Amino acid sequence: MLHGTAVSRNGHAALLLGRPGAGKSHLALQLLAYGADLVADDAVELTRSSDKIILSCAPNIKGMIEARGVGLLTVNSVDKATLAIVVDLDKTADTRLPALEMHSILGEHFPLIRGKGNPSLGAIVWCLLGGGQILPLD
């Protein structure tokens, strides 16, 4: 179990990490508005399946997300999705075009996006979950 939020597009998931109040649910709500499905809000279950990491949600909170200042919302959700990217809302990119950074979870490595303060973050994550890639700067 991990403190975070996860959303999915066509079975590919983004894991959103950050301290309480960093904007995990806010970003998830933006992605849901684009058409993503919620995997889990606030508590994400991680399971290894060969070389993949599968994200899921505890049954008692499935399909619910916190909307700050409004309350709990019920939204479209999926039972599980395969981790594709990690977004850290506590970290800021230190250059305009940073080198590709990876984040290790359960021995597997995933592209990391430093998301703090990025006004295009929702659109970036949506594009990456739709099959886009972060190109290495070599």
ChimeraX commands (.cxc) that place a marker at each C-alpha (Angstrom):
marker #1 position 0.00,0.00,0.00 radius 0.5
marker #1 position 1.30,3.45,-0.92 radius 0.5
marker #1 position 0.04,6.96,-0.11 radius 0.5
marker #1 position -0.79,8.37,-3.52 radius 0.5
marker #1 position -3.41,8.57,-6.25 radius 0.5
marker #1 position -3.58,6.65,-9.52 radius 0.5
marker #1 position -5.50,7.23,-12.75 radius 0.5
marker #1 position -5.65,5.15,-15.90 radius 0.5
marker #1 position -6.10,5.66,-19.61 radius 0.5
marker #1 position -6.67,2.47,-21.59 radius 0.5
marker #1 position -5.09,0.34,-18.86 radius 0.5
marker #1 position -1.94,2.50,-18.52 radius 0.5
marker #1 position -1.64,4.22,-15.16 radius 0.5
marker #1 position 0.01,7.31,-13.74 radius 0.5
marker #1 position 0.96,7.13,-10.07 radius 0.5
marker #1 position 0.68,10.57,-8.47 radius 0.5
marker #1 position 2.87,11.11,-5.43 radius 0.5
marker #1 position 3.31,14.02,-3.03 radius 0.5
marker #1 position 2.75,15.23,0.48 radius 0.5
marker #1 position -0.82,15.85,1.69 radius 0.5
marker #1 position -2.13,18.96,-0.06 radius 0.5
marker #1 position 0.37,18.75,-2.94 radius 0.5
marker #1 position -2.40,18.37,-5.53 radius 0.5
marker #1 position -2.70,14.64,-6.21 radius 0.5
marker #1 position -6.49,14.62,-6.20 radius 0.5
marker #1 position -6.60,17.94,-8.08 radius 0.5
marker #1 position -4.45,16.53,-10.90 radius 0.5
marker #1 position -6.47,13.31,-10.89 radius 0.5
marker #1 position -9.70,15.32,-11.26 radius 0.5
marker #1 position -8.21,17.16,-14.26 radius 0.5
marker #1 position -7.30,13.83,-15.86 radius 0.5
marker #1 position -10.76,12.42,-15.10 radius 0.5
marker #1 position -12.25,15.45,-16.89 radius 0.5
marker #1 position -10.14,14.53,-19.96 radius 0.5
marker #1 position -11.56,10.99,-19.85 radius 0.5
marker #1 position -9.25,9.02,-17.56 radius 0.5
marker #1 position -10.57,6.51,-15.03 radius 0.5
marker #1 position -9.72,6.54,-11.35 radius 0.5
marker #1 position -7.74,3.61,-10.01 radius 0.5
marker #1 position -7.37,4.84,-6.43 radius 0.5
marker #1 position -7.31,8.07,-4.46 radius 0.5
marker #1 position -5.14,8.46,-1.37 radius 0.5
marker #1 position -4.21,4.77,-0.98 radius 0.5
marker #1 position -2.88,2.73,-3.90 radius 0.5
marker #1 position -2.23,-1.00,-3.73 radius 0.5
marker #1 position 0.81,-2.17,-5.71 radius 0.5
marker #1 position 1.32,-5.73,-6.91 radius 0.5
marker #1 position 4.14,-7.18,-8.98 radius 0.5
marker #1 position 3.10,-9.32,-11.97 radius 0.5
marker #1 position 6.24,-10.59,-13.76 radius 0.5
marker #1 position 7.94,-7.37,-14.95 radius 0.5
marker #1 position 4.86,-5.16,-14.48 radius 0.5
marker #1 position 3.51,-3.27,-11.49 radius 0.5
marker #1 position -0.26,-3.44,-11.17 radius 0.5
marker #1 position -2.09,-0.66,-9.32 radius 0.5
marker #1 position -5.45,-1.20,-7.63 radius 0.5
marker #1 position -7.67,0.14,-4.87 radius 0.5
marker #1 position -9.05,-1.09,-1.58 radius 0.5
marker #1 position -12.72,-2.03,-2.08 radius 0.5
marker #1 position -14.00,0.36,0.60 radius 0.5
marker #1 position -12.76,3.45,-1.32 radius 0.5
marker #1 position -13.15,2.24,-4.93 radius 0.5
marker #1 position -14.59,4.88,-7.23 radius 0.5
marker #1 position -14.31,7.73,-4.72 radius 0.5
marker #1 position -12.09,10.80,-4.87 radius 0.5
marker #1 position -11.71,13.80,-2.60 radius 0.5
marker #1 position -12.68,17.13,-4.10 radius 0.5
marker #1 position -11.21,19.73,-1.75 radius 0.5
marker #1 position -13.88,22.13,-0.54 radius 0.5
marker #1 position -16.68,19.94,-1.93 radius 0.5
marker #1 position -16.39,16.48,-0.39 radius 0.5
marker #1 position -16.15,12.93,-1.70 radius 0.5
marker #1 position -17.21,12.34,-5.30 radius 0.5
marker #1 position -18.06,9.09,-7.03 radius 0.5
marker #1 position -16.40,8.80,-10.44 radius 0.5
marker #1 position -15.69,6.28,-13.19 radius 0.5
marker #1 position -13.09,3.81,-11.99 radius 0.5
marker #1 position -11.27,0.65,-13.00 radius 0.5
marker #1 position -10.29,-2.30,-10.83 radius 0.5
marker #1 position -6.63,-2.22,-11.85 radius 0.5
marker #1 position -4.13,-0.76,-14.31 radius 0.5
marker #1 position -0.48,-1.23,-15.24 radius 0.5
marker #1 position 1.90,1.43,-13.98 radius 0.5
marker #1 position 3.39,3.50,-16.82 radius 0.5
marker #1 position 4.63,6.78,-15.30 radius 0.5
marker #1 position 5.22,8.38,-11.90 radius 0.5
marker #1 position 4.48,12.03,-11.15 radius 0.5
marker #1 position 6.02,13.61,-8.05 radius 0.5
marker #1 position 4.14,16.76,-7.08 radius 0.5
marker #1 position 6.73,17.69,-4.44 radius 0.5
marker #1 position 9.55,18.03,-6.98 radius 0.5
marker #1 position 10.19,20.86,-9.42 radius 0.5
marker #1 position 11.99,20.43,-12.74 radius 0.5
marker #1 position 15.33,22.21,-12.44 radius 0.5
marker #1 position 15.72,23.02,-16.15 radius 0.5
marker #1 position 13.48,23.69,-19.11 radius 0.5
marker #1 position 14.41,20.38,-20.77 radius 0.5
marker #1 position 15.57,18.06,-17.99 radius 0.5
marker #1 position 17.23,14.72,-18.62 radius 0.5
marker #1 position 14.95,11.70,-18.45 radius 0.5
marker #1 position 14.70,10.61,-14.83 radius 0.5
marker #1 position 13.49,7.23,-13.61 radius 0.5
marker #1 position 11.72,6.19,-10.40 radius 0.5
marker #1 position 12.13,2.69,-8.97 radius 0.5
marker #1 position 9.14,0.84,-7.52 radius 0.5
marker #1 position 9.35,-2.83,-6.49 radius 0.5
marker #1 position 12.53,-3.20,-8.56 radius 0.5
marker #1 position 11.04,-1.81,-11.80 radius 0.5
marker #1 position 11.89,1.60,-13.27 radius 0.5
marker #1 position 9.39,4.14,-14.59 radius 0.5
marker #1 position 9.70,7.61,-16.13 radius 0.5
marker #1 position 9.45,10.29,-13.44 radius 0.5
marker #1 position 7.88,13.67,-14.00 radius 0.5
marker #1 position 8.73,16.43,-11.54 radius 0.5
marker #1 position 5.33,18.08,-11.49 radius 0.5
marker #1 position 5.39,20.86,-8.90 radius 0.5
marker #1 position 4.44,24.19,-10.47 radius 0.5
marker #1 position 3.94,22.86,-14.02 radius 0.5
marker #1 position 0.78,24.48,-15.43 radius 0.5
marker #1 position 0.62,21.98,-18.32 radius 0.5
marker #1 position 0.95,18.91,-16.12 radius 0.5
marker #1 position -2.54,17.49,-16.72 radius 0.5
marker #1 position -2.13,17.69,-20.50 radius 0.5
marker #1 position 1.38,16.22,-20.32 radius 0.5
marker #1 position 0.26,13.22,-18.28 radius 0.5
marker #1 position -2.77,12.71,-20.54 radius 0.5
marker #1 position -0.51,12.64,-23.64 radius 0.5
marker #1 position 1.94,10.22,-22.03 radius 0.5
marker #1 position -0.86,7.86,-20.96 radius 0.5
marker #1 position -2.13,7.95,-24.54 radius 0.5
marker #1 position 1.13,6.53,-25.88 radius 0.5
marker #1 position 3.39,9.58,-25.95 radius 0.5
marker #1 position 6.98,9.25,-24.80 radius 0.5
marker #1 position 9.58,11.39,-23.06 radius 0.5
marker #1 position 12.50,11.52,-25.45 radius 0.5
marker #1 position 16.01,11.24,-23.99 radius 0.5
marker #1 position 18.24,14.24,-24.58 radius 0.5
marker #1 position 21.44,12.74,-25.96 radius 0.5
marker link #1:1,2 radius 0.2
marker link #1:2,3 radius 0.2
marker link #1:3,4 radius 0.2
marker link #1:4,5 radius 0.2
marker link #1:5,6 radius 0.2
marker link #1:6,7 radius 0.2
marker link #1:7,8 radius 0.2
marker link #1:8,9 radius 0.2
marker link #1:9,10 radius 0.2
marker link #1:10,11 radius 0.2
marker link #1:11,12 radius 0.2
marker link #1:12,13 radius 0.2
marker link #1:13,14 radius 0.2
marker link #1:14,15 radius 0.2
marker link #1:15,16 radius 0.2
marker link #1:16,17 radius 0.2
marker link #1:17,18 radius 0.2
marker link #1:18,19 radius 0.2
marker link #1:19,20 radius 0.2
marker link #1:20,21 radius 0.2
marker link #1:21,22 radius 0.2
marker link #1:22,23 radius 0.2
marker link #1:23,24 radius 0.2
marker link #1:24,25 radius 0.2
marker link #1:25,26 radius 0.2
marker link #1:26,27 radius 0.2
marker link #1:27,28 radius 0.2
marker link #1:28,29 radius 0.2
marker link #1:29,30 radius 0.2
marker link #1:30,31 radius 0.2
marker link #1:31,32 radius 0.2
marker link #1:32,33 radius 0.2
marker link #1:33,34 radius 0.2
marker link #1:34,35 radius 0.2
marker link #1:35,36 radius 0.2
marker link #1:36,37 radius 0.2
marker link #1:37,38 radius 0.2
marker link #1:38,39 radius 0.2
marker link #1:39,40 radius 0.2
marker link #1:40,41 radius 0.2
marker link #1:41,42 radius 0.2
marker link #1:42,43 radius 0.2
marker link #1:43,44 radius 0.2
marker link #1:44,45 radius 0.2
marker link #1:45,46 radius 0.2
marker link #1:46,47 radius 0.2
marker link #1:47,48 radius 0.2
marker link #1:48,49 radius 0.2
marker link #1:49,50 radius 0.2
marker link #1:50,51 radius 0.2
marker link #1:51,52 radius 0.2
marker link #1:52,53 radius 0.2
marker link #1:53,54 radius 0.2
marker link #1:54,55 radius 0.2
marker link #1:55,56 radius 0.2
marker link #1:56,57 radius 0.2
marker link #1:57,58 radius 0.2
marker link #1:58,59 radius 0.2
marker link #1:59,60 radius 0.2
marker link #1:60,61 radius 0.2
marker link #1:61,62 radius 0.2
marker link #1:62,63 radius 0.2
marker link #1:63,64 radius 0.2
marker link #1:64,65 radius 0.2
marker link #1:65,66 radius 0.2
marker link #1:66,67 radius 0.2
marker link #1:67,68 radius 0.2
marker link #1:68,69 radius 0.2
marker link #1:69,70 radius 0.2
marker link #1:70,71 radius 0.2
marker link #1:71,72 radius 0.2
marker link #1:72,73 radius 0.2
marker link #1:73,74 radius 0.2
marker link #1:74,75 radius 0.2
marker link #1:75,76 radius 0.2
marker link #1:76,77 radius 0.2
marker link #1:77,78 radius 0.2
marker link #1:78,79 radius 0.2
marker link #1:79,80 radius 0.2
marker link #1:80,81 radius 0.2
marker link #1:81,82 radius 0.2
marker link #1:82,83 radius 0.2
marker link #1:83,84 radius 0.2
marker link #1:84,85 radius 0.2
marker link #1:85,86 radius 0.2
marker link #1:86,87 radius 0.2
marker link #1:87,88 radius 0.2
marker link #1:88,89 radius 0.2
marker link #1:89,90 radius 0.2
marker link #1:90,91 radius 0.2
marker link #1:91,92 radius 0.2
marker link #1:92,93 radius 0.2
marker link #1:93,94 radius 0.2
marker link #1:94,95 radius 0.2
marker link #1:95,96 radius 0.2
marker link #1:96,97 radius 0.2
marker link #1:97,98 radius 0.2
marker link #1:98,99 radius 0.2
marker link #1:99,100 radius 0.2
marker link #1:100,101 radius 0.2
marker link #1:101,102 radius 0.2
marker link #1:102,103 radius 0.2
marker link #1:103,104 radius 0.2
marker link #1:104,105 radius 0.2
marker link #1:105,106 radius 0.2
marker link #1:106,107 radius 0.2
marker link #1:107,108 radius 0.2
marker link #1:108,109 radius 0.2
marker link #1:109,110 radius 0.2
marker link #1:110,111 radius 0.2
marker link #1:111,112 radius 0.2
marker link #1:112,113 radius 0.2
marker link #1:113,114 radius 0.2
marker link #1:114,115 radius 0.2
marker link #1:115,116 radius 0.2
marker link #1:116,117 radius 0.2
marker link #1:117,118 radius 0.2
marker link #1:118,119 radius 0.2
marker link #1:119,120 radius 0.2
marker link #1:120,121 radius 0.2
marker link #1:121,122 radius 0.2
marker link #1:122,123 radius 0.2
marker link #1:123,124 radius 0.2
marker link #1:124,125 radius 0.2
marker link #1:125,126 radius 0.2
marker link #1:126,127 radius 0.2
marker link #1:127,128 radius 0.2
marker link #1:128,129 radius 0.2
marker link #1:129,130 radius 0.2
marker link #1:130,131 radius 0.2
marker link #1:131,132 radius 0.2
marker link #1:132,133 radius 0.2
marker link #1:133,134 radius 0.2
marker link #1:134,135 radius 0.2
marker link #1:135,136 radius 0.2
marker link #1:136,137 radius 0.2
marker link #1:137,138 radius 0.2
view
